[in-house]
């Protein structure tokens, strides 16, 4: 079984580069399951229902998010659906360790046309991030209820140490742990000893002539003067960053992980 995970789609430049490359990447690698992090797809801050629909039309089975999920209020209602629903809004997930009562869900369990069951989880780290529940214990709680063998976790976090620690903690219990949020791809992709594919951060699908997606002049002004200002998404030098994982569908054990970065 082949899984493709596309890192944080950032603004119109990110959507453009993903549209350009996804069809041939999916076909060439015979991808079975496509997961996209779309939390910054709407102008670099949040995601809207129409953009979620666009990503689903590109073939996404599940859209993961992170700390910017609530930046666009219109997504609230889109994600407020019954737990057992399989409509598209149910397949946009947010970190599972958010407060009880938060709109949406933190895990999605589905089945591919082949009959292969899978689960996608979303968690947010706590170091240097806004307050949320313990991702380690929340992962335990989610895994106690999931029946699928193929399980992918999008871990949205700032500190590399926390992501690495969760990788070791979940090794052999999930198929892949893929980090998001920092928008910079890390070169540490590997298969951990018990069969979990790991990468600290998949990187951003968006403009790399920027400061993690934002127009560099605006960020430089903030650093140099300390004065507030509105950040705008950059557009230059877009790249699609992704991770391709091959695994055993019967056991969920990963065999291979490949880092991908494609430009225009």
C-alpha positions as CSV (number, residue, x, y, z in Angstrom):
1,X,0.0,0.0,0.0
2,X,1.3,3.5,-0.9
3,X,0.5,6.6,1.1
4,X,1.2,10.1,0.0
5,X,1.2,12.9,2.6
6,X,1.4,16.5,1.3
7,X,2.8,19.0,3.8
8,X,1.1,22.3,4.8
9,X,-0.5,23.9,1.7
10,X,0.2,27.6,2.0
11,X,-1.9,30.1,0.1
12,X,-2.7,30.3,-3.6
13,X,1.0,29.5,-4.5
14,X,0.7,26.3,-2.5
15,X,-2.6,25.3,-4.1
16,X,-1.1,26.0,-7.5
17,X,1.9,23.9,-7.1
18,X,-0.1,21.0,-5.6
19,X,-2.5,21.1,-8.5
20,X,0.4,21.0,-10.9
21,X,2.2,18.0,-9.4
22,X,-0.4,15.8,-7.7
23,X,-1.8,14.1,-10.8
24,X,1.6,12.7,-12.0
25,X,2.9,11.9,-8.5
26,X,-0.3,10.0,-7.7
27,X,-0.1,8.0,-11.0
28,X,3.6,7.4,-11.0
29,X,3.7,6.1,-7.5
30,X,0.4,4.2,-7.6
31,X,-0.8,6.0,-4.5
32,X,-3.7,4.4,-2.6
33,X,-4.2,6.9,0.2
34,X,-3.8,10.7,-0.1
35,X,-3.7,12.9,3.0
36,X,-3.1,16.7,2.7
37,X,-2.5,19.2,5.5
38,X,-4.6,22.2,4.4
39,X,-4.6,24.5,7.5
40,X,-2.9,27.4,5.7
41,X,-4.5,26.9,2.3
42,X,-6.7,30.1,2.5
43,X,-4.4,33.0,2.1
44,X,-1.8,31.4,4.4
45,X,-4.2,31.5,7.4
46,X,-6.9,28.8,7.8
47,X,-9.0,26.9,5.3
48,X,-12.5,27.5,3.8
49,X,-15.1,25.0,2.7
50,X,-14.6,25.8,-0.9
51,X,-10.8,25.2,-0.7
52,X,-11.4,22.0,1.2
53,X,-13.6,20.9,-1.7
54,X,-10.9,21.8,-4.1
55,X,-8.4,19.6,-2.3
56,X,-10.9,16.8,-2.1
57,X,-11.5,17.1,-5.9
58,X,-7.7,16.7,-6.3
59,X,-8.1,13.3,-4.7
60,X,-7.5,13.9,-1.0
61,X,-9.1,11.2,1.2
62,X,-8.5,13.2,4.4
63,X,-7.4,16.8,5.1
64,X,-5.5,17.4,8.3
65,X,-5.0,20.8,10.0
66,X,-3.4,22.5,13.0
67,X,-3.3,25.7,15.1
68,X,-4.7,27.8,12.2
69,X,-7.8,25.7,11.7
70,X,-10.2,28.4,13.3
71,X,-8.8,31.4,11.3
72,X,-11.7,31.2,8.9
73,X,-15.0,31.0,10.7
74,X,-16.9,29.4,7.8
75,X,-15.1,26.2,8.4
76,X,-16.9,25.7,11.7
77,X,-20.2,24.6,10.3
78,X,-18.5,22.6,7.5
79,X,-16.9,20.4,10.1
80,X,-19.9,20.1,12.4
81,X,-21.3,16.8,11.2
82,X,-22.2,13.5,12.9
83,X,-19.3,11.4,14.0
84,X,-20.4,8.5,11.8
85,X,-20.8,10.6,8.7
86,X,-18.6,10.2,5.7
87,X,-19.4,13.5,4.0
88,X,-16.5,15.6,3.0
89,X,-16.7,17.9,6.0
90,X,-16.2,14.9,8.3
91,X,-12.9,14.2,6.5
92,X,-11.4,17.5,7.5
93,X,-9.9,16.9,10.9
94,X,-8.3,19.1,13.6
95,X,-6.0,18.1,16.4
96,X,-7.7,15.5,18.6
97,X,-6.2,17.0,21.8
98,X,-8.2,20.2,21.6
99,X,-10.8,20.9,24.3
100,X,-13.9,18.9,24.5
101,X,-16.7,20.6,22.6
102,X,-14.5,22.0,19.9
103,X,-16.1,21.6,16.4
104,X,-15.0,18.7,14.3
105,X,-13.0,15.5,15.1
106,X,-9.4,14.6,15.5
107,X,-9.4,11.2,13.8
108,X,-11.0,9.7,10.7
109,X,-11.4,6.0,10.0
110,X,-12.2,5.0,6.4
111,X,-12.0,2.3,3.9
112,X,-10.5,2.4,0.4
113,X,-12.3,0.9,-2.7
114,X,-10.0,-2.1,-2.3
115,X,-11.5,-2.8,1.1
116,X,-8.3,-1.6,2.9
117,X,-9.2,0.0,6.2
118,X,-7.2,3.0,7.4
119,X,-7.2,5.7,10.0
120,X,-5.8,9.3,10.0
121,X,-5.1,11.0,13.3
122,X,-4.2,14.7,14.0
123,X,-2.5,15.9,17.2
124,X,-0.9,19.1,18.2
125,X,2.3,19.4,20.3
126,X,2.5,21.5,23.5
127,X,6.1,22.9,23.6
128,X,6.0,26.5,22.3
129,X,2.4,26.0,21.2
130,X,-1.0,27.1,22.6
131,X,-2.4,25.1,25.4
132,X,-3.9,21.7,24.6
133,X,-4.2,18.2,26.1
134,X,-1.3,15.8,26.4
135,X,-0.6,14.4,22.9
136,X,1.0,11.3,24.3
137,X,-2.0,10.2,26.3
138,X,-4.4,11.4,23.7
139,X,-2.6,9.1,21.2
140,X,-3.0,6.2,23.6
141,X,-6.7,7.0,23.9
142,X,-7.3,7.2,20.1
143,X,-5.3,4.0,19.4
144,X,-7.3,2.0,22.0
145,X,-10.4,2.6,19.8
146,X,-9.0,2.3,16.3
147,X,-9.4,-1.1,14.6
148,X,-7.5,-0.3,11.3
149,X,-3.9,-1.5,11.0
150,X,-2.8,1.3,8.7
151,X,-2.7,4.5,10.8
152,X,-1.1,7.8,9.9
153,X,-0.5,10.6,12.4
154,X,-0.1,14.3,11.4
155,X,1.7,15.7,14.4
156,X,1.5,19.5,14.3
157,X,4.2,21.0,16.4
158,X,7.1,23.4,16.9
159,X,9.8,21.5,18.9
160,X,11.7,18.8,17.2
161,X,12.4,17.1,20.5
162,X,8.7,16.6,21.2
163,X,8.0,15.2,17.7
164,X,11.0,12.8,18.0
165,X,9.8,11.7,21.4
166,X,6.4,10.9,20.1
167,X,7.9,9.0,17.2
168,X,9.7,6.7,19.6
169,X,6.6,6.5,21.9
170,X,4.4,5.3,19.0
171,X,6.9,3.2,17.1
172,X,5.3,-0.1,16.1
173,X,1.8,1.2,17.0
174,X,1.2,3.4,13.9
175,X,2.3,3.2,10.3
176,X,3.6,6.7,10.0
177,X,4.2,9.9,12.1
178,X,4.7,12.9,9.9
179,X,5.4,16.3,11.4
180,X,3.9,19.6,10.2
181,X,3.8,23.3,11.3
182,X,7.4,24.6,10.9
183,X,7.1,24.7,7.1
184,X,10.7,23.6,6.7
185,X,11.4,20.0,5.5
186,X,13.7,17.9,7.6
187,X,16.1,15.4,6.2
188,X,15.6,12.8,8.9
189,X,13.0,10.5,7.2
190,X,13.5,6.9,8.4
191,X,11.8,3.7,9.3
192,X,12.0,3.3,13.1
193,X,12.9,-0.2,14.5
194,X,9.4,-1.4,15.0
195,X,8.1,-0.4,11.6
196,X,6.8,3.2,11.9
197,X,7.8,5.7,9.2
198,X,9.0,9.0,10.6
199,X,9.8,12.5,9.5
200,X,10.1,15.5,11.9
201,X,8.6,17.9,9.4
202,X,7.4,17.2,5.9
203,X,7.7,20.9,5.0
204,X,5.4,23.4,3.3
205,X,3.8,23.2,-0.1
206,X,4.0,26.8,-0.9
207,X,6.4,29.8,-1.7
208,X,10.0,29.2,-0.6
209,X,11.2,32.7,-1.5
210,X,9.6,33.8,1.7
211,X,9.8,33.5,5.5
212,X,7.9,30.2,6.0
213,X,5.3,31.4,3.5
214,X,5.0,35.1,4.3
215,X,6.4,37.9,2.2
216,X,10.0,38.3,3.5
217,X,10.0,42.1,3.6
218,X,7.0,42.1,6.0
219,X,8.7,39.7,8.3
220,X,12.0,41.5,8.2
221,X,10.3,44.8,9.1
222,X,8.7,43.1,12.1
223,X,12.1,41.8,13.3
224,X,13.9,45.0,12.6
225,X,11.4,47.4,14.1
226,X,9.2,45.3,16.5
227,X,6.2,47.1,15.0
228,X,3.0,45.2,14.2
229,X,1.9,44.7,10.6
230,X,-0.3,42.6,8.5
231,X,1.4,39.5,7.1
232,X,0.7,38.6,3.4
233,X,1.4,35.3,1.7
234,X,4.3,35.2,-0.7
235,X,4.1,33.7,-4.2
236,X,7.7,33.2,-5.3
237,X,9.4,29.9,-6.0
238,X,6.5,27.5,-5.0
239,X,7.4,23.9,-4.1
240,X,5.3,20.9,-3.2
241,X,6.7,19.0,-0.2
242,X,5.4,15.6,0.6
243,X,6.3,12.2,2.0
244,X,5.7,8.9,0.2
245,X,5.3,5.8,2.4
246,X,5.1,2.2,1.4
247,X,3.6,-0.2,4.0
248,X,2.0,-3.6,4.5
249,X,-1.7,-3.1,4.5
250,X,-2.3,-6.3,6.6
251,X,0.0,-5.3,9.4
252,X,0.4,-1.6,9.0
253,X,4.2,-1.9,9.2
254,X,6.0,0.6,7.0
255,X,8.8,-0.6,4.7
256,X,10.0,2.7,3.1
257,X,9.6,6.5,3.3
258,X,10.7,8.9,0.6
259,X,11.0,12.7,1.0
260,X,9.6,14.7,-2.0
261,X,10.2,18.3,-3.0
262,X,9.0,19.5,-6.5
263,X,9.2,23.0,-7.9
264,X,7.6,24.6,-11.0
